[in-house]
Amino acid sequence: SQQGEEDPQALSIQEGENATMNCSYKTSINNLQWYRQNSGRGLVHLILIRSNEREKHSGRLRVTLDTSKKSSSLLITASRAADTASYFCATDGGSGGSNYKLTFGKGTLLTVNP
Amino acid sequence: SAVISQKPSRDICQRGTSLTIQCQVDSQVTMMFWYRQQPGQSLTLIATANQGSEATYESGFVIDKFPISRPNLTFSTLTVSNMSPEDSSIYLCSVRTGGRGYTFGSGTRLTVV
């Protein structure tokens, strides 16, 4: 079963604007990750935030994590048309051995209009 | 990080037949993961494949339908057996990349007619 929900399900913005996507999850986690998928192809890992971290930056990406609310947000600043893709959060409850596996949210389809 | 070569990239198959998907990793990895992504949906884990042991399947997935091989630490195959149109999906393999997340293959887009 899916770990959580992302909202919005779809987001359409103009180039240069910021895009914010949210993710909620249900169980305790080791870390939370965000992935991008272009046109139904393979997923690209964007950023990982550990359960003891609250905020992390990578280039134009900013991720926050609130474990008390079991939620995370992904902010993409100064968006570009090339950022058009589906974005998924995924939780890793791994505690070693066979417990390593990702559970994905439903995803947000981001469209950046030129 | 690891690089995964997945093939085929897409296929159109007749119902009742089987398709085997291959993933080759450029480094040795303990666990490989197989996911299914149904049209317009998110990814669902099918099974975890460890070298030298039987794969561990998630609820709703069975070995007879999705047999997996893991002959060595760099290679795995997933077979979709006795296919029906409901099996039309994207299938992806993945490996864990240390503390930096997971790397995914480019996916196999399967259409069953």
Chai-1 contact restraints between the chains, C-beta under 6 A:
chainA,res_idxA,chainB,res_idxB,connection_type,confidence,min_distance_angstrom,max_distance_angstrom,comment,restraint_id
A,Q33,B,G101,contact,1.0,0.0,6.0,A-B,restraint_1
A,G40,B,I90,contact,1.0,0.0,6.0,A-B,restraint_2
A,R41,B,S106,contact,1.0,0.0,6.0,A-B,restraint_3
A,R41,B,G107,contact,1.0,0.0,6.0,A-B,restraint_4
A,G42,B,F104,contact,1.0,0.0,6.0,A-B,restraint_5
A,G42,B,G105,contact,1.0,0.0,6.0,A-B,restraint_6
A,G42,B,S106,contact,1.0,0.0,6.0,A-B,restraint_7
A,G42,B,G107,contact,1.0,0.0,6.0,A-B,restraint_8
A,L43,B,F104,contact,1.0,0.0,6.0,A-B,restraint_9
A,H45,B,G101,contact,1.0,0.0,6.0,A-B,restraint_10
A,L48,B,G101,contact,1.0,0.0,6.0,A-B,restraint_11
A,Y100,B,R96,contact,1.0,0.0,6.0,A-B,restraint_12
A,K101,B,L45,contact,1.0,0.0,6.0,A-B,restraint_13
A,F104,B,S42,contact,1.0,0.0,6.0,A-B,restraint_14
A,F104,B,L43,contact,1.0,0.0,6.0,A-B,restraint_15
A,K106,B,S42,contact,1.0,0.0,6.0,A-B,restraint_16
A,G107,B,S42,contact,1.0,0.0,6.0,A-B,restraint_17
